[in-house]
Amino acid sequence: MPQQGKRQIVGLASPSGPVKELVVRVELDDPDRDWTTPGAYEVRPGLYRIPLPLPSDALKAVNVYAIRDGDGLVLIDSGWAIGEARTALEKALGVLDHRLADVHRFLITHVHRDHYTLAVWVRRDFGSQISLGVGERESLDEAAVSARPGWAAMVTKLRRCGASPLTAQLAKLREEHDPADWEGPDDWLDPPSEVGLRDRTLQAISTPGHTQGHVVFVDQSWNAMFAGDHVLPHITPSIGLESGVAHSPLRDYLDSLRLVRGMPDRILLPAHGPVSPSVHARVDQLLMHHAERLDAVAAAVAKGSCTAYEVAASMRWTRRERKLSELDLFNRCLAIFETEAHLAVLAHQGKLRCTELDSTRHYQL
């Protein structure tokens, strides 16, 4: 194994800014370091966290985890299919004495592009194997044939939430992608199941909510959970942002959180944010957050708000307690969709009544 701090290469200094030169080393992971700083950070002997840049100001990086396996590597998630991410990954693997050609398998937590698409690029060049949860099949099928996957579903949801005025603004944000970046995996995982690698075995656990087919991977020998976007240390994951939305994605998400909470506590290896010592501690915070949001949503309806758009506009968002109107358009849509998910749970619990008029859902006590 490379000695800590000894091997050096040139890397990318800023995920979102101009490319600069930076000495990258294999270092022990430090939760006090800016987690987005490029490099290869040792979490356990043979396990490394590699943050890769994203073309976004909201989320600046995504963590990819490299596992030494036989004479090669297995990667948990892959990054976004952009040149900067590929370059950063190549350089980080270099300090581990490996190349992209040595990655023989990708285990993908879910099909969002910052987790899946760079694996497709690498497979084209080197023949790596891609494994993905079977619950992502519907979303992947749409992405593979559409330059704007999910667009029609977002418009339908905005209208259902009483936010039709936002659809015209949303049209300006439509971002085309190359459907070729969404080729299918080599095998579909059907959790709960064991995933046999060359030197170890992981457990794949179904955790729907963020997406219908989201999967987390557990390594018992490291007492670690590769959590993808299911449990994040600093932010609450978006719920049901996909075309084939589950009947109640928030209900699914809360059930998945409780499932993970009922398992032994483990080190949290998230897709966005630093490694954290306890999955349970963060799950408890997320469950409490959603309980508080359910109360706040019910209170807003009691005061006269009746659509998801009206309820979302009456609430505060992000840790900075921003008004809905202060968010950028995309995050405004996410806030409205999350509000609708909370309203649907309250209706399922019998605490609210839901009626639909002109394709818009209205909620009352």
Residue pairs with C-beta under 8 A, 6 or more apart in sequence:
1 26
1 45
1 46
2 26
2 95
2 96
2 97
3 26
4 25
4 26
4 27
4 28
4 42
5 25
5 26
5 27
6 25
6 26
7 25
7 26
7 95
7 97
8 23
8 24
8 25
8 95
9 23
9 24
9 91
9 94
9 95
10 21
10 22
10 23
10 24
10 91
11 21
11 22
11 23
11 24
11 38
11 39
11 88
11 91
11 92
12 19
12 20
12 22
12 38
12 53
12 84
12 87
12 88
12 91
13 19
13 20
13 21
13 22
13 38
14 20
14 53
15 36
15 38
15 51
15 52
15 53
15 54
15 60
15 61
15 84
16 53
16 54
16 55
16 56
16 57
16 60
19 84
22 38
24 38
24 39
24 40
24 91
24 92
24 95
25 39
25 40
25 95
26 39
26 40
26 41
26 42
26 48
26 95
26 96
27 39
27 40
27 41
27 42
28 41
28 42
29 41
29 42
29 43
29 49
29 274
29 275
30 41
31 274
31 275
31 276
33 274
35 51
35 61
35 63
35 273
35 274
36 51
36 60
36 61
37 51
38 51
38 52
38 53
38 88
38 91
38 92
39 50
39 51
39 92
39 95
40 48
40 49
40 50
40 66
40 92
40 93
40 95
40 96
41 48
41 49
41 50
42 48
43 49
43 65
43 222
43 224
43 267
43 269
43 275
44 222
44 224
46 67
46 68
47 65
47 66
47 67
47 68
47 222
47 224
48 65
48 66
48 92
48 96
49 63
49 64
49 65
49 269
49 275
50 63
50 64
50 65
50 66
50 88
50 89
50 92
50 93
51 61
51 62
51 63
51 64
52 61
52 62
52 63
52 64
52 79
52 80
52 85
52 88
52 89
52 118
53 60
53 61
53 82
53 84
53 85
53 88
54 60
54 61
54 62
54 80
54 85
54 114
55 80
55 82
55 84
58 328
58 331
59 114
59 272
61 272
62 77
62 79
62 80
62 114
62 115
62 271
62 272
63 77
63 269
63 270
63 271
63 272
63 273
64 75
64 76
64 77
64 78
64 79
64 89
65 75
65 76
65 77
65 226
65 269
66 73
66 74
66 75
66 92
66 93
66 96
66 98
67 73
67 74
67 75
67 76
67 197
67 200
68 96
68 199
69 104
69 105
69 197
69 198
69 199
69 200
70 104
70 198
70 199
71 102
72 98
72 102
72 103
72 104
72 198
73 93
73 96
73 98
73 102
73 103
73 104
74 103
74 104
74 105
74 106
74 107
74 197
75 103
75 105
75 106
75 107
75 119
76 106
76 107
76 109
76 217
76 226
76 269
77 106
77 107
77 108
77 109
77 115
77 116
77 226
77 228
77 271
78 106
78 108
78 115
78 116
78 117
78 118
78 119
78 122
79 85
79 86
79 88
79 89
79 114
79 115
79 117
79 118
80 113
80 114
80 117
80 118
81 113
81 117
81 118
81 120
81 121
81 181
82 118
85 118
86 100
86 118
86 121
86 122
89 100
89 118
90 99
90 100
93 99
93 100
93 102
93 103
100 122
100 125
100 126
101 125
101 126
103 122
103 126
103 128
104 128
104 129
105 128
105 129
105 130
105 131
105 197
106 119
106 122
106 123
106 128
106 129
106 130
106 131
107 131
107 189
107 195
107 202
107 204
107 217
107 226
108 115
108 116
108 119
108 130
108 131
108 132
108 133
108 185
108 215
109 115
109 133
109 214
109 215
109 216
109 217
109 226
109 227
109 228
109 229
109 230
109 271
110 116
110 133
110 136
110 210
110 211
110 213
110 214
110 215
110 228
110 229
111 132
111 136
111 139
111 140
111 143
111 182
111 211
111 213
112 211
112 229
113 177
113 181
114 271
115 228
115 229
115 271
116 130
116 132
116 182
117 181
117 182
119 128
119 130
120 130
120 180
120 181
120 182
120 183
121 181
122 128
123 129
123 130
123 183
123 186
129 186
129 187
130 185
130 186
130 187
131 185
131 186
131 187
131 188
131 189
131 195
132 140
132 185
132 188
132 189
132 213
133 188
133 189
133 190
133 191
133 204
133 206
133 213
133 214
133 215
134 188
134 189
134 190
134 213
135 206
135 208
135 211
135 212
135 213
135 214
135 215
136 211
136 212
136 213
136 214
137 188
137 213
138 212
138 243
138 244
139 149
139 211
139 212
139 213
139 242
139 243
139 244
140 182
140 184
140 185
142 149
142 150
142 243
142 244
143 149
143 177
143 179
143 182
144 179
144 182
144 183
144 184
145 179
146 179
147 176
147 177
147 178
147 179
148 174
148 175
148 176
148 177
149 177
149 182
149 243
150 241
150 242
150 243
151 174
152 243
153 242
153 243
153 244
153 245
154 170
154 333
155 167
155 170
157 245
157 337
157 340
158 164
158 166
158 167
158 170
158 333
158 336
159 167
159 359
159 360
160 308
160 340
160 359
160 360
160 361
161 307
161 308
161 309
161 312
161 336
161 337
161 339
161 340
161 360
161 361
162 307
162 308
162 309
162 310
162 360
162 361
162 362
163 307
163 308
163 309
163 333
163 336
164 360
166 329
166 332
166 333
166 336
169 329
170 329
170 333
173 329
173 330
189 195
189 204
189 215
191 204
191 205
191 206
191 215
192 203
192 204
192 205
192 206
193 203
193 204
194 201
194 202
194 203
194 204
195 201
195 202
195 203
195 204
195 217
200 219
200 221
202 217
202 218
202 219
202 226
203 217
203 218
203 219
203 220
204 215
204 216
204 217
205 215
205 216
205 217
205 218
205 259
205 260
205 263
206 213
206 214
206 215
206 256
207 214
207 215
207 216
207 228
207 230
207 256
207 259
207 260
208 214
208 246
208 249
208 252
208 253
208 256
209 230
209 237
209 239
209 240
209 249
209 250
209 252
209 253
209 254
209 255
209 256
209 257
210 228
210 229
210 230
210 237
210 238
210 239
210 240
210 241
210 253
211 240
211 241
211 242
212 242
212 244
212 245
212 246
212 249
212 252
214 228
214 229
214 230
214 256
215 228
216 225
216 226
216 227
216 228
216 230
216 231
216 260
217 225
217 226
218 224
218 225
218 226
218 263
218 266
219 225
219 226
222 267
223 264
223 266
223 267
224 266
224 267
224 269
225 231
225 260
225 266
225 267
225 268
225 269
225 279
226 269
227 268
227 269
227 270
227 271
227 279
228 270
228 271
229 237
229 270
229 271
229 272
230 237
230 256
230 257
230 260
231 237
231 257
231 260
231 268
231 270
231 279
231 282
231 283
231 286
232 270
232 271
232 272
232 273
232 282
233 268
233 270
233 273
233 274
233 276
233 282
234 272
234 273
235 272
235 273
236 286
236 289
236 290
237 253
238 334
238 337
238 338
239 249
239 250
239 253
239 337
239 338
239 341
240 246
240 249
240 250
240 337
240 341
241 334
241 337
246 252
248 341
248 344
248 345
248 348
249 341
250 290
250 338
250 341
250 342
250 344
250 345
251 344
251 345
251 348
253 290
254 287
254 290
254 345
257 283
257 286
257 287
258 287
260 279
260 283
261 280
261 283
261 284
261 287
263 279
265 278
265 279
265 280
266 278
266 279
267 275
267 276
267 277
267 278
267 279
268 275
268 276
268 277
268 278
268 279
268 282
269 275
270 276
276 282
290 342
293 338
293 342
294 342
294 345
294 346
296 315
297 311
297 315
297 339
297 342
297 343
297 346
298 346
298 351
298 352
300 310
300 311
300 314
300 315
301 311
301 343
301 346
301 352
301 363
301 364
301 365
302 365
303 314
305 311
305 313
305 314
306 362
306 363
306 364
307 360
307 361
307 362
307 363
308 336
308 337
308 339
308 340
308 343
308 361
309 336
309 339
311 339
311 343
311 363
312 324
312 332
312 335
312 336
312 338
312 339
313 323
313 324
313 325
315 324
315 335
315 339
316 322
316 323
317 323
317 324
317 326
317 327
317 331
317 335
318 327
324 332
324 335
324 336
325 332
327 335
340 361
343 352
343 354
343 361
343 363
344 354
346 352
346 363
347 353
347 354
347 363
351 365
352 363
352 364
352 365
353 363
353 364
353 365
354 361
354 362
354 363
355 361
355 362
355 364
356 362
